[in-house]
Amino acid sequence: ISGIISTAADWHVTAWPISLLGFCGLIYALYQTDELNLSPYMMGLVWGLGYYFSACHWIITPIKTVAHLPIHLALSLSALFMCICAQLPALTLYLAQKLRTWLPLSGALILPWILLEWLCTHSSLTFPWTLIGYLYVQAPWASLAPYGGVFAVGAASLIFCTWLVQLYCSKRKQLIILKLLMLITISYVLNGLPLWTQPQSDLKVHWVEGHRSLQEKWQPEKRREALNFFISHSTLTPHPQLLIWPEGALPWIAERAPDQMKHLQRWVQKHHLNLLTGVFHTESGALYNSALLQQPTQTHFINKHVLVPFGEYLPFSTWLTPLLKYLSIPLSQLQAGKTLSEIQVNQYPLAMLICYEIAYPNWVWKNNRHTLASVVITDDSWFNSKVAIQEHLNILHMRTLETQKHSVFINDSGMSQIIPLPSDRHQPHTLILRSGQTPVVRWGLLPMALLSLIAVLITLRYRPQNE
């Protein structure tokens, strides 16, 4: 139950205080492991199963729909996926129990948890969709994002929960209350500091959503109608500086649909548009999930860099291909892009990201060093869940706070929006462009790592022996 409660902010972003209670329940159980004779690993595993069941219950939809599997096999694979994900809190609590010999509970819990989350963001085989910090984009300590990213926000959340539990269990309540007030004060002070980025200009942005199911999208008649649908629903008054269609808006391979592509190019030239749309693209015999920037005088493809395992490519294909063919599961083997995802619109550089890529903070930070805003196109009809879309938005909210640059989120299945900075006055369909770099974009996690090392050394040096 504690694991399920912890995901409340995935269902609605303002429910982050409820998520705190879920994490407090886990930490309280860890606090009592010796007295209750509980296994930290099993406790973390059970909590993790509740957490990932609530956060990722929608995973069964793409497993069942895309792979056309019977319900019992889809349920089995979904359960296996959640068991694998639940290893993160299980291993964290196991390591935390070992580290409590040298570190206080807060440090013993935070170090392995944040380290494991950081490792998850460095491989496309992992699932960095549900990092702790994404639950707290509206918490006071979200102001730490420009300095340590989602990891600093997650660490602050764990510290806050740990101190709440200690406030309940400990007799030294005055000191703990002081530490809680200090964390909140630092958060508000950071929030009041001048931004690291400066406004330069703005873009008028319009978009179109397809609102198609995944099965409907790929029907032959719907594929033929896709271009006419998006053209007819595009608002050109007032004239947009950037018109955006979502990921896979045009469900075909560009090089194999020359007539449709010529029609699209003539329409863009007629209306003097900068059009960004999702399409598939071949290059040197490889197939890519791409974004197409079609302008009156040029065509530019941006290939997706981070692919979804099993959905867009097959890991360990040598061993898994025979099994999947035996089970009659469709195989997808797209290629990953190799270059930075940057586009130029009216001479302004923008970071171009496709769907799952925004879950990898280092890739987003790298693409935001010299760009002025982020454009994200996606198709979340794979999940058929508003919870999944809200989680996706929470991730992009965090990327916006980390980079202090605005983002625009265009989703084929709805909830498209511009995500502004809290300090900027937002105007409808206006994407404010900002230049500059936050510390986490410029230096990554180096400052946070150095501060963490100093804190650990101080703790080891001055921690009372009887604590």
C-alpha positions as CSV (number, residue, x, y, z in Angstrom):
1,I,0.0,0.0,0.0
2,S,2.8,2.4,0.8
3,G,4.3,1.8,-2.7
4,I,1.0,2.6,-4.3
5,I,0.5,5.8,-2.3
6,S,4.0,6.9,-3.3
7,T,2.8,7.4,-6.9
8,A,0.0,9.8,-6.1
9,A,1.8,12.6,-8.0
10,D,1.8,10.5,-11.1
11,W,-2.0,10.6,-11.1
12,H,-2.0,14.4,-10.4
13,V,1.1,16.5,-10.1
14,T,-0.4,18.5,-7.1
15,A,-0.7,15.3,-5.0
16,W,3.1,15.3,-4.2
17,P,2.4,15.6,-0.4
18,I,0.5,12.3,-0.6
19,S,3.5,10.8,-2.3
20,L,5.7,11.9,0.6
21,L,3.5,9.8,3.0
22,G,4.1,6.7,0.9
23,F,7.9,7.1,1.0
24,C,7.6,7.8,4.8
25,G,6.0,4.5,5.2
26,L,8.9,2.7,3.5
27,I,11.5,4.6,5.5
28,Y,9.6,3.9,8.8
29,A,9.7,0.2,8.0
30,L,13.4,0.4,7.3
31,Y,13.8,2.2,10.6
32,Q,12.1,-0.7,12.4
33,T,13.8,-3.6,10.5
34,D,15.8,-4.8,13.5
35,E,12.9,-4.7,15.9
36,L,10.5,-6.3,13.5
37,N,13.0,-8.8,12.1
38,L,12.2,-7.8,8.5
39,S,14.4,-8.4,5.5
40,P,15.3,-5.1,3.9
41,Y,15.6,-6.6,0.4
42,M,12.1,-8.3,0.6
43,M,10.6,-5.2,2.1
44,G,12.0,-3.1,-0.8
45,L,10.8,-5.7,-3.3
46,V,7.2,-5.7,-2.0
47,W,7.1,-1.9,-1.8
48,G,8.6,-1.7,-5.3
49,L,5.9,-4.1,-6.7
50,G,3.2,-1.7,-5.4
51,Y,5.1,1.3,-6.7
52,Y,5.6,0.0,-10.2
53,F,2.2,-1.6,-10.4
54,S,0.6,1.8,-9.7
55,A,3.1,3.8,-11.9
56,C,3.3,1.4,-14.8
57,H,0.0,-0.5,-14.9
58,W,-0.5,0.7,-18.4
59,I,2.5,-1.3,-19.6
60,I,0.2,-4.2,-20.4
61,T,-1.4,-2.2,-23.2
62,P,1.6,-2.0,-25.6
63,I,2.6,-5.6,-24.6
64,K,-0.8,-7.0,-25.5
65,T,-1.8,-4.7,-28.4
66,V,1.5,-4.3,-30.3
67,A,2.7,-7.9,-29.8
68,H,-0.8,-9.3,-30.3
69,L,-0.3,-11.6,-27.3
70,P,-3.0,-13.6,-25.4
71,I,-4.0,-11.9,-22.1
72,H,-2.3,-14.5,-19.9
73,L,1.1,-14.1,-21.6
74,A,0.7,-10.3,-21.6
75,L,0.0,-10.4,-17.9
76,S,3.0,-12.6,-17.2
77,L,5.4,-10.4,-19.1
78,S,3.9,-7.3,-17.4
79,A,4.5,-8.9,-14.0
80,L,8.0,-9.9,-14.9
81,F,8.7,-6.3,-16.0
82,M,7.5,-5.0,-12.6
83,C,9.5,-7.5,-10.7
84,I,12.7,-6.4,-12.6
85,C,11.9,-2.7,-11.9
86,A,11.3,-3.5,-8.2
87,Q,14.9,-4.6,-7.9
88,L,15.9,-0.9,-7.6
89,P,14.2,-0.3,-4.2
90,A,15.0,-3.8,-3.1
91,L,18.7,-3.4,-3.7
92,T,18.6,0.1,-2.3
93,L,17.2,-1.0,1.1
94,Y,19.6,-4.0,1.2
95,L,22.6,-1.6,0.7
96,A,21.1,1.0,3.0
97,Q,21.0,-1.5,5.9
98,K,24.6,-2.3,5.3
99,L,25.6,1.4,5.1
100,R,23.9,2.3,8.3
101,T,27.0,1.0,10.1
102,W,28.9,4.1,8.9
103,L,26.2,6.6,7.9
104,P,23.0,8.0,9.3
105,L,19.8,6.6,7.9
106,S,19.3,9.5,5.4
107,G,22.7,9.1,3.9
108,A,22.6,5.3,3.9
109,L,19.3,5.4,2.0
110,I,20.0,8.3,-0.4
111,L,23.5,7.2,-1.7
112,P,22.5,3.8,-3.2
113,W,19.1,5.0,-4.4
114,I,20.3,8.0,-6.3
115,L,23.3,6.1,-7.6
116,L,21.1,3.3,-9.0
117,E,18.8,5.9,-10.5
118,W,21.7,7.6,-12.1
119,L,23.0,4.3,-13.6
120,C,19.5,3.7,-15.0
121,T,19.7,6.8,-17.1
122,H,22.8,5.6,-18.9
123,S,21.4,2.6,-20.7
124,S,18.4,2.3,-23.1
125,L,17.8,-1.2,-21.6
126,T,16.7,0.3,-18.3
127,F,13.5,2.2,-17.5
128,P,14.3,5.6,-16.1
129,W,10.7,6.7,-16.4
130,T,9.8,6.7,-12.7
131,L,12.7,8.4,-10.9
132,I,11.7,9.8,-7.5
133,G,12.3,13.4,-8.4
134,Y,9.6,13.4,-11.1
135,L,7.0,13.2,-8.4
136,Y,8.1,16.5,-6.9
137,V,8.2,19.0,-9.7
138,Q,5.9,21.2,-7.7
139,A,7.6,20.7,-4.3
140,P,9.6,23.6,-2.8
141,W,12.9,21.7,-3.3
142,A,12.2,21.5,-7.1
143,S,14.3,24.7,-7.0
144,L,17.4,22.4,-6.7
145,A,16.8,21.1,-10.3
146,P,19.1,23.6,-12.0
147,Y,22.0,22.5,-9.7
148,G,21.6,18.8,-9.5
149,G,18.8,17.8,-11.8
150,V,16.1,15.2,-11.0
151,F,18.7,13.5,-8.8
152,A,19.0,16.5,-6.4
153,V,15.2,16.8,-6.2
154,G,14.9,13.1,-5.5
155,A,17.6,13.2,-2.9
156,A,16.0,16.2,-1.1
157,S,12.6,14.3,-1.2
158,L,14.2,11.3,0.5
159,I,16.0,13.5,3.1
160,F,12.7,15.3,3.9
161,C,10.8,11.9,4.3
162,T,13.6,10.5,6.5
163,W,13.6,13.5,8.8
164,L,9.8,13.3,9.0
165,V,10.1,9.7,10.2
166,Q,12.8,10.6,12.6
167,L,10.6,13.4,13.9
168,Y,8.0,10.8,14.7
169,C,10.4,8.3,16.2
170,S,13.1,10.4,17.8
171,K,13.2,12.3,21.1
172,R,15.4,15.0,19.7
173,K,12.6,16.7,17.9
174,Q,13.9,20.3,18.1
175,L,17.0,19.5,16.0
176,I,15.0,17.6,13.4
177,I,12.5,20.4,13.1
178,L,15.4,22.8,12.6
179,K,16.8,20.6,9.8
180,L,13.3,20.5,8.1
181,L,13.0,24.2,8.3
182,M,16.5,24.7,7.0
183,L,15.8,22.5,3.9
184,I,12.6,24.4,3.1
185,T,14.3,27.8,3.6
186,I,17.2,26.9,1.3
187,S,14.6,25.7,-1.3
188,Y,12.7,29.0,-1.2
189,V,16.0,31.0,-1.2
190,L,17.1,29.2,-4.4
191,N,13.7,29.7,-5.9
192,G,14.1,33.5,-5.4
193,L,17.5,33.8,-7.1
194,P,17.9,35.3,-10.6
195,L,17.6,32.7,-13.4
196,W,20.7,31.4,-15.1
197,T,19.0,31.9,-18.5
198,Q,17.8,35.1,-20.2
199,P,14.9,35.7,-22.6
200,Q,15.9,36.4,-26.2
201,S,12.7,36.2,-28.3
202,D,9.6,34.1,-28.7
203,L,7.9,31.9,-31.3
204,K,4.3,31.6,-32.2
205,V,3.6,27.9,-32.2
206,H,0.5,25.9,-33.4
207,W,0.0,22.2,-33.3
208,V,-2.5,19.5,-34.4
209,E,-3.3,16.2,-32.5
210,G,-4.4,13.1,-34.4
211,H,-6.4,11.4,-31.6
212,R,-5.9,8.0,-33.3
213,S,-5.6,4.6,-31.6
214,L,-2.4,2.7,-32.4
215,Q,-4.4,0.1,-34.4
216,E,-6.4,2.7,-36.3
217,K,-3.3,4.7,-37.2
218,W,-1.7,1.9,-39.2
219,Q,-4.8,0.9,-41.2
220,P,-4.1,1.3,-44.9
221,E,-7.0,3.8,-45.5
222,K,-6.1,5.9,-42.4
223,R,-2.5,6.0,-43.6
224,R,-3.6,7.5,-46.9
225,E,-5.9,10.0,-45.2
226,A,-3.3,11.1,-42.6
227,L,-1.7,14.0,-44.6
228,N,-5.1,15.4,-45.6
229,F,-6.3,15.2,-42.0
230,F,-3.3,17.1,-40.6
231,I,-3.4,19.7,-43.4
232,S,-7.1,20.4,-42.9
233,H,-6.8,20.7,-39.2
234,S,-3.8,23.0,-39.2
235,T,-4.6,26.6,-38.0
236,L,-2.8,29.1,-40.2
237,T,-4.5,32.2,-38.9
238,P,-2.7,33.9,-37.2
239,H,0.3,32.6,-39.1
240,P,2.4,30.3,-37.0
241,Q,6.2,30.6,-36.9
242,L,6.4,26.9,-36.2
243,L,3.6,24.3,-36.9
244,I,4.1,21.0,-35.2
245,W,2.5,17.6,-35.9
246,P,3.2,14.7,-33.4
247,E,5.4,11.7,-33.6
248,G,4.4,9.4,-36.4
249,A,1.8,11.9,-37.6
250,L,2.6,10.6,-41.1
251,P,2.6,6.8,-40.7
252,W,4.8,6.0,-43.7
253,I,8.4,5.9,-44.8
254,A,9.2,9.3,-46.4
255,E,11.3,7.8,-49.2
256,R,8.6,5.3,-50.2
257,A,5.8,7.9,-50.4
258,P,7.2,10.4,-52.9
259,D,3.8,11.7,-54.0
260,Q,2.6,12.5,-50.5
261,M,6.0,14.2,-49.7
262,K,5.8,16.4,-52.8
263,H,2.3,17.4,-51.9
264,L,3.5,18.3,-48.4
265,Q,6.4,20.3,-49.7
266,R,4.1,22.3,-52.1
267,W,1.7,23.1,-49.3
268,V,4.6,24.3,-47.0
269,Q,5.9,26.5,-49.8
270,K,2.5,27.9,-50.5
271,H,1.9,29.0,-46.9
272,H,5.6,29.8,-46.1
273,L,5.6,27.5,-43.1
274,N,8.2,25.9,-40.8
275,L,6.6,22.4,-40.3
276,L,7.9,19.8,-37.9
277,T,6.3,16.4,-38.1
278,G,7.0,12.8,-37.1
279,V,7.7,10.3,-40.0
280,F,9.8,7.3,-40.7
281,H,13.0,7.8,-42.8
282,T,15.6,5.6,-44.4
283,E,19.2,6.4,-44.7
284,S,22.0,4.2,-46.1
285,G,19.6,1.2,-45.8
286,A,18.8,1.9,-42.1
287,L,15.2,2.7,-40.9
288,Y,14.8,5.5,-38.4
289,N,11.9,7.0,-36.3
290,S,12.4,10.6,-37.3
291,A,11.2,14.1,-37.1
292,L,11.0,16.0,-40.4
293,L,11.6,19.8,-40.5
294,Q,10.0,20.8,-43.8
295,Q,10.7,24.4,-44.7
296,P,10.0,26.2,-48.0
297,T,13.6,25.8,-49.2
298,Q,14.9,22.8,-47.4
299,T,14.1,19.4,-45.8
300,H,15.9,18.2,-42.7
301,F,15.5,14.9,-40.9
302,I,16.3,14.4,-37.1
303,N,16.6,10.7,-36.2
304,K,15.5,9.5,-32.7
305,H,18.6,8.8,-30.6
306,V,17.3,6.8,-27.7
307,L,15.0,3.9,-28.7
308,V,12.5,1.9,-26.7
309,P,13.8,-1.6,-26.1
310,F,11.5,-4.3,-27.5
311,G,9.2,-1.6,-28.9
312,E,11.6,0.0,-31.4
313,Y,14.6,-2.3,-31.3
314,L,15.4,-5.8,-30.0
315,P,18.2,-6.1,-27.5
316,F,20.2,-9.3,-27.4
317,S,18.7,-10.1,-30.8
318,T,20.9,-13.1,-31.4
319,W,19.3,-15.0,-28.5
320,L,15.8,-13.5,-28.5
321,T,14.9,-13.5,-32.2
322,P,14.3,-17.3,-32.4
323,L,12.1,-17.2,-29.3
324,L,10.0,-14.2,-30.5
325,K,9.6,-15.8,-34.0
326,Y,8.4,-19.0,-32.3
327,L,5.8,-17.0,-30.3
328,S,4.8,-15.1,-33.5
329,I,5.7,-11.7,-31.8
330,P,6.4,-9.0,-34.4
331,L,10.0,-7.7,-34.5
332,S,11.0,-4.1,-34.8
333,Q,14.6,-3.1,-35.5
334,L,14.9,0.6,-35.9
335,Q,18.3,2.3,-35.8
336,A,19.4,5.0,-33.4
337,G,20.4,8.4,-34.5
338,K,24.0,9.4,-33.9
339,T,24.1,13.3,-34.0
340,L,22.7,16.0,-31.7
341,S,19.0,16.7,-32.2
342,E,19.0,20.4,-33.1
343,I,16.9,22.3,-35.6
344,Q,16.9,25.9,-36.8
345,V,13.6,27.8,-37.0
346,N,13.9,31.4,-38.1
347,Q,17.6,31.2,-37.2
348,Y,16.8,30.2,-33.6
349,P,18.3,26.9,-32.5
350,L,15.9,24.5,-30.8
351,A,16.4,21.1,-29.2
352,M,14.4,18.4,-31.0
353,L,13.4,15.4,-28.9
354,I,11.2,12.4,-29.7
355,C,9.1,10.7,-27.0
356,Y,11.2,8.5,-24.7
357,E,14.4,10.6,-25.2
358,I,13.3,13.1,-22.5
359,A,13.6,10.4,-19.8
360,Y,17.4,10.6,-20.3
361,P,18.5,13.8,-18.6
362,N,22.2,13.7,-19.8
363,W,21.0,13.6,-23.4
364,V,18.6,16.5,-22.9
365,W,21.3,18.6,-21.0
366,K,23.7,18.0,-23.9
367,N,21.2,19.1,-26.5
368,N,20.3,22.3,-24.4
369,R,23.8,23.8,-24.1
370,H,23.4,25.9,-27.2
371,T,19.7,25.8,-27.9
372,L,16.9,28.2,-26.8
373,A,14.0,25.8,-26.1
374,S,13.0,22.2,-26.4
375,V,10.4,20.7,-28.8
376,V,9.1,17.2,-27.9
377,I,6.8,15.2,-30.2
378,T,5.3,11.9,-29.0
379,D,2.5,9.5,-29.5
380,D,1.4,8.1,-26.2
381,S,-1.5,6.2,-27.7
382,W,0.8,3.2,-27.1
383,F,-0.2,3.4,-23.4
384,N,-3.9,4.3,-23.7
385,S,-3.6,5.9,-20.3
386,K,-3.8,9.5,-19.0
387,V,-1.6,8.5,-16.1
388,A,1.2,7.6,-18.6
389,I,0.8,11.0,-20.3
390,Q,0.9,12.8,-16.9
391,E,4.1,10.9,-16.1
392,H,5.5,12.0,-19.4
393,L,4.6,15.6,-18.6
394,N,6.2,15.4,-15.2
395,I,9.4,14.3,-16.8
396,L,9.3,17.2,-19.2
397,H,8.5,19.6,-16.4
398,M,11.7,18.4,-14.7
399,R,13.7,18.9,-17.8
400,T,12.3,22.5,-18.1
401,L,13.3,23.3,-14.5
402,E,16.8,21.8,-15.0
403,T,17.5,23.8,-18.1
404,Q,15.5,26.9,-17.2
405,K,14.3,26.8,-20.8
406,H,10.7,26.5,-22.0
407,S,9.4,23.3,-23.6
408,V,6.5,22.4,-25.9
409,F,5.0,18.9,-25.7
410,I,3.0,17.7,-28.7
411,N,1.2,14.4,-28.2
412,D,-0.9,12.6,-30.8
413,S,-3.3,11.4,-28.1
414,G,-3.9,14.7,-26.4
415,M,-2.7,17.0,-23.5
416,S,-0.3,18.9,-25.8
417,Q,0.9,22.1,-24.2
418,I,3.7,24.6,-23.7
419,I,5.5,24.1,-20.4
420,P,6.8,27.5,-19.2
421,L,9.0,28.4,-16.3
422,P,7.0,29.4,-13.2
423,S,8.6,32.8,-13.2
424,D,7.7,33.7,-16.8
425,R,4.3,35.1,-17.8
426,H,2.9,32.5,-20.2
427,Q,0.9,33.6,-23.3
428,P,-1.1,31.0,-25.3
429,H,0.8,29.4,-28.1
430,T,3.9,31.4,-27.4
431,L,7.2,29.6,-26.8
432,I,9.6,32.0,-25.0
433,L,13.2,31.4,-26.1
434,R,16.0,31.7,-23.5
435,S,19.8,31.6,-23.8
436,G,22.3,30.5,-21.2
437,Q,23.2,27.4,-19.2
438,T,22.3,26.3,-15.7
439,P,25.0,24.6,-13.6
440,V,23.7,21.1,-14.3
441,V,23.6,21.7,-18.0
442,R,27.1,23.2,-18.0
443,W,28.9,20.8,-15.6
444,G,26.4,17.9,-15.2
445,L,26.4,16.2,-11.7
446,L,30.0,17.1,-10.8
447,P,29.1,19.8,-8.3
448,M,26.4,17.5,-6.7
449,A,28.9,14.6,-6.5
450,L,31.6,16.8,-4.8
451,L,29.1,18.1,-2.3
452,S,27.9,14.6,-1.6
453,L,31.4,13.4,-1.0
454,I,32.1,16.3,1.4
455,A,28.9,15.5,3.3
456,V,29.8,11.8,3.6
457,L,33.3,12.6,4.8
458,I,32.0,15.1,7.4
459,T,29.5,12.6,8.6
460,L,32.1,9.8,8.9
461,R,34.4,12.2,10.8
462,Y,31.9,13.8,13.3
463,R,29.0,11.3,13.6
464,P,28.5,10.3,17.3
465,Q,29.5,6.6,17.9
466,N,26.2,5.9,19.7
467,E,23.9,7.4,17.0
